[in-house]
Amino acid sequence: MSIAKFDNEDFHTKAPDLLADLAKHTVVAAKEFGLCEELAENLGMIVAMKISQSWGGLNVYMPKALELFACEREKQIYNEFNGVNHAYLAKKYNLSLQWIYKIVKKVQKEEVDKRQFQMFPE
């Protein structure tokens, strides 16, 4: 069924909970980027219906994307690291001292790799 055949009222009264929730979160995100209410509502509905058309009938596992959040936390830890505050960071982030050492080493390597010329790119 074409998305154009749905209006906002039909969508809000007939959409399954998962699609309605997806639309709601899309509306919130769209408003954060400055879209007006009407455009945000339409975008939310369109995104939900496109996902429904693409994934409808499938059993889909939705990952929590913890790796993305961990990456941000690791960068924050690295930025706060001053060379001697491993114990402070471990306590602040509720991590082991060994884990702080690993994070600092890992992020430091990533930072060096980003700036270093690769003679033999993969």
C-alpha positions as CSV (number, residue, x, y, z in Angstrom):
1,M,0.0,0.0,0.0
2,S,1.3,3.4,-0.9
3,I,2.3,5.8,1.9
4,A,0.3,8.6,0.2
5,K,-2.9,6.7,1.0
6,F,-2.5,7.2,4.8
7,D,-3.2,10.4,6.6
8,N,-1.9,11.2,10.0
9,E,-5.2,10.4,11.7
10,D,-5.4,7.0,10.1
11,F,-1.8,6.3,11.1
12,H,-2.3,7.4,14.7
13,T,-5.4,5.3,15.2
14,K,-4.5,2.2,13.2
15,A,-0.7,1.8,13.3
16,P,0.8,-1.1,15.4
17,D,2.5,0.0,18.5
18,L,6.0,-0.6,17.2
19,L,5.4,1.6,14.1
20,A,3.7,4.3,16.2
21,D,6.7,4.3,18.6
22,L,9.2,4.5,15.7
23,A,7.2,7.4,14.2
24,K,7.1,9.2,17.6
25,H,10.8,8.9,18.1
26,T,11.4,10.2,14.5
27,V,9.2,13.2,15.2
28,V,11.1,14.1,18.3
29,A,14.4,13.8,16.5
30,A,13.1,15.8,13.5
31,K,12.0,18.6,15.8
32,E,15.4,18.7,17.4
33,F,16.8,19.5,14.0
34,G,14.3,22.3,13.6
35,L,11.5,20.8,11.5
36,C,8.1,22.2,12.1
37,E,5.4,20.1,13.8
38,E,3.6,19.2,10.5
39,L,6.8,18.2,8.6
40,A,8.1,16.2,11.6
41,E,4.8,14.3,11.9
42,N,4.8,13.5,8.2
43,L,8.4,12.4,8.4
44,G,7.7,10.1,11.3
45,M,4.8,8.5,9.5
46,I,6.8,8.1,6.3
47,V,9.8,6.5,8.1
48,A,7.6,4.1,10.0
49,M,5.7,3.1,6.8
50,K,9.0,2.6,4.8
51,I,10.4,0.4,7.6
52,S,7.1,-1.5,7.6
53,Q,7.3,-2.0,3.9
54,S,10.9,-3.1,4.0
55,W,10.9,-5.2,7.2
56,G,7.2,-6.1,7.5
57,G,6.6,-9.7,8.6
58,L,10.2,-10.3,9.6
59,N,11.4,-11.1,13.1
60,V,13.9,-8.4,13.7
61,Y,16.3,-8.2,16.6
62,M,17.0,-4.6,17.5
63,P,20.5,-4.2,19.0
64,K,21.1,-1.7,21.7
65,A,24.1,-0.2,19.9
66,L,26.1,-0.3,23.1
67,E,29.3,-0.2,21.0
68,L,28.4,3.3,19.8
69,F,27.8,4.5,23.3
70,A,30.9,2.8,24.6
71,C,32.9,4.5,21.9
72,E,31.8,7.9,23.1
73,R,32.5,7.0,26.7
74,E,36.0,5.8,25.7
75,K,36.7,9.1,23.9
76,Q,35.6,11.0,27.0
77,I,37.8,8.9,29.3
78,Y,40.7,9.5,26.9
79,N,40.1,13.2,26.8
80,E,40.0,13.3,30.6
81,F,43.2,11.3,31.0
82,N,46.2,13.3,32.1
83,G,48.8,10.6,32.3
84,V,48.5,9.9,36.0
85,N,44.7,9.8,36.8
86,H,43.9,6.1,35.9
87,A,42.5,5.4,39.4
88,Y,40.4,8.5,39.4
89,L,38.9,7.6,36.0
90,A,38.3,4.0,37.1
91,K,36.3,5.2,40.1
92,K,34.5,7.9,38.1
93,Y,33.3,5.6,35.4
94,N,32.9,2.5,37.6
95,L,35.5,0.5,35.7
96,S,38.5,-1.5,36.7
97,L,41.9,0.1,36.6
98,Q,43.0,-2.5,34.0
99,W,40.0,-1.5,31.8
100,I,41.0,2.2,32.0
101,Y,44.6,1.3,30.9
102,K,43.1,-0.7,27.9
103,I,40.8,2.1,26.9
104,V,43.6,4.8,27.0
105,K,45.9,2.5,25.0
106,K,43.2,1.7,22.4
107,V,42.0,5.2,21.9
108,Q,45.5,6.5,21.7
109,K,46.3,4.0,19.0
110,E,43.2,5.0,17.1
111,E,44.2,8.7,17.3
112,V,47.7,7.9,16.0
113,D,46.4,5.7,13.2
114,K,44.0,8.5,12.1
115,R,46.9,11.0,11.7
116,Q,49.5,8.6,10.3
117,F,50.0,8.0,6.6
118,Q,49.4,4.4,5.6
119,M,52.0,3.2,3.1
120,F,50.1,0.0,2.4
121,P,46.4,0.7,2.8
122,E,44.1,-2.3,3.2
